[in-house]
Amino acid sequence: MKVALFVTGELELGGLQKALERRFPGHEFDCEVYQVGRHGRAEPFPSFTSGAVSPDARLLPEDPLIKLAQRVVDHQHEGADLVLLLDDLELANLDQAGVVVDRVRAAFTQLVRDREVARGSVAANRLARWLRETVSFHLAAPMIESWLFADPDGLPHAGVPAARLPSPPHLGPNPEHVTLTDPAYLNDDGADCACCEQPGCEDQPKKSRPVWLLNGVQGHRERHPKAALAWLLKNRSEDKCSTYRESKHGAESLGRLNWPAALRDPTAMTFLRALHNDLAEGLGEPGLVLPGNLAPETMFWPGRADAVLRNV
C-alpha cells in the first residue's frame, strides 16, 4: 500500500519515511514537501502548534492548519491508500491534546462544507468519506525527539557519545512527559558557551542561545526532549552551543527507530503507540499491532459515528 506523509519538521521530513519503511516493509511511504526553498532544499509544512492552540480562534485561509488541511484535500486524487499527518504537540499544548485534535476536526469539517458550497452535496459527501477512510492525524508528544529517548539506541544513533549518555535514574520513564532530570542539565546556564560570552546568554536572541535556555511554559527543561538532546551534544564552540542538528542527527536516529523497543513499556508513549497501531491496522498488518495504552485523543476507533478522519 502507498502512504502519503504530511509532516511539520525537518527531523520528520528527513527520517520518518525510512523509519516506517523499516517497520512496515513492502509498503511505500512518501513525504510530501511543503515547498522547495533556497538552494533547492525541501521544507516541511508549517506547524500550527508552535504556541498554545485556542479552541475559539477563527480558522482563516492563511492559518497553517487550514493550509495543511487544504493540501491534504488536494491530495485526494494522488492515489495514496492512506494519508498520515503528524505534528508536534509542544509543551504549550501538552495538557490540551483534545483541543488540538478538535481544531483539526474543525478545519477538515470546514473544508468539507466549502466543498459542498462550491460543488454540491455529492462532491462534499465523497470528500468526507475519503477523509474518514484514508486520512489520520497524529501527534508527537511533546515533540518528535521524545521518540529517540524512548528507543534505547536512539541517543547513540543521534551521535551522543558514550561518555555523555545519561544514566537510567536521570531518564524519565515516559519521554512523552519527562525526558531528562540530570541536575547538570537542569542547572546549566550556558555560561561556558562561546555564544554567551558577550553579552550573557539570557540577553542573546533565541536563535543564537543554547536551546536548553528556555522561557515560560517552554522553560520546563525536564519535559523538553529537543533541548535535552541538544545539551547531550553540547559543544561550547558550536552555534547555539551544540552540534545537534535535526536534519542530520535527529533524522539519522529516527530513520533507525526500533519501534518495539521504543514501545516496550505498555503504559508509556501512548501517542506514539496510537500512531503505530493505527498504521498497522490501516495497512492490513494486525500482527504488528503492539499491546499497551493508546492516547484516547488520536487512537483509531473503528466505527466511530462522529469521525471526521480515520482516528479523530
Secondary structure, 3 states (H helix, E strand, C coil): CEEEEEECCHHHHHHHHHHHHHHCCCCEEEECCCEECHHHCEECCCCCCCCCCCCCCCCCCCCHHHHHHHHHHHHHHCCCCEEEEEEECCHHHCCCHHHHHHHHHHHHHHHHHHHHHHHCHHHHHHHHHHHHHHEEEEEECCCCHHHHHHCCCHHHHCCCCHHHCCCHHHECCCCCCCCECCHHHHCCCCCCCHHHCCCCHHHCCCCCCCCCCCCHHHHCHHHCHHHHHHHHCECCCCHHHECCCHHHHHHHHHHCCCHHHHCCCCCCCHHHHHHHHHHHHHCCCHHHCCCCCCCCCCCCCCCCCCCCCCCC
